[in-house]
Amino acid sequence: MARIHLTLIGGPHEWVRPLFDGTVQPEGVDLVVTRAPPPEAMRRQLSTWEFDVSEMAFGAYLVARAKGADIVAIPAFPMRGFFHTNFACHVDARIKSPGDLTDKRVGIPEYVQSAGLWARGVLQHDFGMDPYQVRWYAERSGAESTGAVLGFLPPEGIAIQQTPGGKSLVSMLAAHELDAALVGRIPQTSAGDGSGSKVQALFPDAIAEGKRFFDQHGYIPANHTYIIRGDLVRRHPSLAANLYHAFRESKAIVQKVLPQNIPSGLVFGAEYLARTREMFGDDPFPYGVAPNRAMLETVVQFSQEQGLIHDRPTIEQLFAAGTAELSGD
């Protein structure tokens, strides 16, 4: 039987490197990989649909699917994190807890971004923040915005505007033109240590907050998956499952050698890895639908609540036949 020629675009994340560099080859597939930062990869795919398979944020996937795109997902998840811990605040805004974000100026890269989707949802459900009572500022616009490429408009009642003059979230937060922003984790001692910094983390101890979230919910949120053209899946019924198995094989290779690849600059790297496994288990990054069902149902719920989609699809509708039934790692 002839092999299938497939093109894929995505970021060279740790878990997929053996697949991207050819160490792992999907059964019956000649895979041509284009490496690109995830925002660029997603915008290229959503603008031109030039690739057969692509990395895609959950929010963008759900919006594109709701708009009629003929795509389906594979339950492999290359990126995870406790995204709500990436909020930082200006000390003069006097924000002590997420509830203090009411009527504050809060920056996000863009509304459709899945890290922002997760962060808003967690702050709402776990900490009582009302996203409709926050003044949102988005950094990306036009061709740089996944939402703009999708033709997405925020729901009525959400106060959101672009940062003025293309200003970055980091510079606006430092100047207190924003009260808080989703800018990534900052050192715990970056404020109040005599260095002159007036920016501090919303969650001073991100590890403790991550453990609280995991203990309560049982997963580390994933913000990206992989999508494949629907017509390819229909023409080649075993294709999606073969790709899924290749993603799993790639991750298994990385997991096996992970202890030998801790950067030497992390003096306590081995201890950190042991602590991570103690808190989250031997594999905090499972693939497959079954071990991720609670997480997947939550991200769909958040997407509906935040106005990305109107109707809530079932999890089985989102993933290719032959992968949705698999138990995962």
Steps between C-alpha positions, in 0.01 A plus 500: 500500500632845405622721780317824574690827460410738785609851593506617863571837661562564868749594767793267577378422850691254714239223479482501118867541404552130413204525263616829353858383439397168343604272786135397518310442176120451490398173339427545130588871502775713347491802730644837396531729802515880505621636834350832605412674827146397594335842441653518152415138423138547598456826310652348186272199518185699574579751225577260215438140620823405320592214736339163554572495874572791729545592862195695616385675816176361642324834479593553135407141417156533655435834329616371160295184538190699597548709186490186286866407455536135393751399767523253785748466786749235610521465882868589532576807709847659464459788747367513856523735792320679780439801281321709760827516697648702212315817604714778640379821667629850561548553872322836491184327375470340846392163364527240773275230350322428169181654640680835504514499117143635487495821292877478453693538173624150417713409197489176304675407174157456336154385599495174301840386633454177695739597780276801561191281466628268772621788720166683489305181563708392798491845658123506453417152629768453765536858626175679420629749244229621259660539152213728401606745773858538373632752245701280262780622272625279214852532362463317167294649220447464126714238330673424832174395663357151466159643584520752217599228254195302613271803477417458870339781700490495881155444652273784602578620849874433486692829517809447284717736296838492331807628679563852366758548228610139503639524852604174663336364812836496679573868438146609588505300823838644602367853438176421689298559186362155583422375849568135415598296195555143384874537440648178636650409832729748667748443785333495840738769625458738206300748706574638842863383491660841451552446128253772402259258331133570555373180338411194702338163436128461566591160648831548685551123533409353160599148606271505800213631288567237233485228764173644636347498151618147424383364835157655444451424130734209423679633189739758362314706237602453137454791262599344165418188301546391137237523229479311172295562187168319516509385139829319564354315798200393294715377211749320726314354801815381679697822448399685817571199722840450335590864563378476857717193565799687353441793737483254790820326392677834475398598852603161639852548360531842663367373832752218508802729463363796696714443813814502283407828330456734796692824421821520701412854605217362712710405800207322662347381176482135600337595828254726317407216264445270797287762671297552183430128473413483870240776456360408158586133440744332264321639193326834556460542123277210387373467145168350396140593571420286803769631739430856384121501493455728801750749359345490153148548631623796704671679210185456288291636790732801538484563124120512508486713816747751358320534168740319268228251401122489540432126487700250705625200298555162660859391555453213253400750230826687544740208449555273203336160500757243602657738751205612716447144620862448602582500868831683456825465689 
